Amino acid sequence: MLRYAKSVALAAGADLSLIHVIEDSKAQSKTRRRSDGERKALQRIAELQSSVGSEARVSIAVGPVRETLLAQVRETSADVLVIGRSRRGSLGHFEDLDLTYSLVRDSPCPVVSV
């Protein structure tokens, strides 16, 4: 997905920013979850960026995925939102579809699902 997003950004002459949301709908232990999850996410993102030669800006956010992504899109005035699907079981697949449809419906910019 990162390789695709990078190529789209290059072709459009656009800046690429990566936003990783650590899902957390509960307020308790948010700080600990963020630090543990953030460290792991940043390491994985650094590995992915290195493998495709990307130097995109990276931000990590904690909260409900849909609301957090939409807030980030609005705050950054993004031109396009490229989202990837996590690898989960069949029930997770339906949750991913709901999230994707919700983002397509409510995003102020076009959404590309990879």
HUWO-V42040 format. One record per residue. N is the residue number from 1. RES is the residue in one small letter. PSI is psi in whole degrees, 0 to 359 (NA if undefined). Layout:
BEGIN
n->(N;N)
res->(RES;RES)
psi->(PSI;PSI)
END
This chain:
BEGIN
n->(1;2;3;4;5;6;7;8;9;10;11;12;13;14;15;16;17;18;19;20;21;22;23;24;25;26;27;28;29;30;31;32;33;34;35;36;37;38;39;40;41;42;43;44;45;46;47;48;49;50;51;52;53;54;55;56;57;58;59;60;61;62;63;64;65;66;67;68;69;70;71;72;73;74;75;76;77;78;79;80;81;82;83;84;85;86;87;88;89;90;91;92;93;94;95;96;97;98;99;100;101;102;103;104;105;106;107;108;109;110;111;112;113;114)
res->(m;l;r;y;a;k;s;v;a;l;a;a;g;a;d;l;s;l;i;h;v;i;e;d;s;k;a;q;s;k;t;r;r;r;s;d;g;e;r;k;a;l;q;r;i;a;e;l;q;s;s;v;g;s;e;a;r;v;s;i;a;v;g;p;v;r;e;t;l;l;a;q;v;r;e;t;s;a;d;v;l;v;i;g;r;s;r;r;g;s;l;g;h;f;e;d;l;d;l;t;y;s;l;v;r;d;s;p;c;p;v;v;s;v)
psi->(318;320;317;313;320;315;323;316;316;315;327;355;34;162;146;127;139;131;121;126;125;111;127;102;355;146;332;144;26;319;314;316;319;313;316;310;321;316;313;317;315;321;313;318;318;318;316;316;318;320;335;4;35;146;39;152;144;135;145;133;152;132;187;132;308;306;322;316;315;322;317;319;315;316;324;358;47;145;331;147;118;121;148;156;135;161;104;178;184;324;321;329;317;323;319;318;317;316;314;311;320;317;318;316;319;352;140;356;166;149;130;124;124;NA)
END
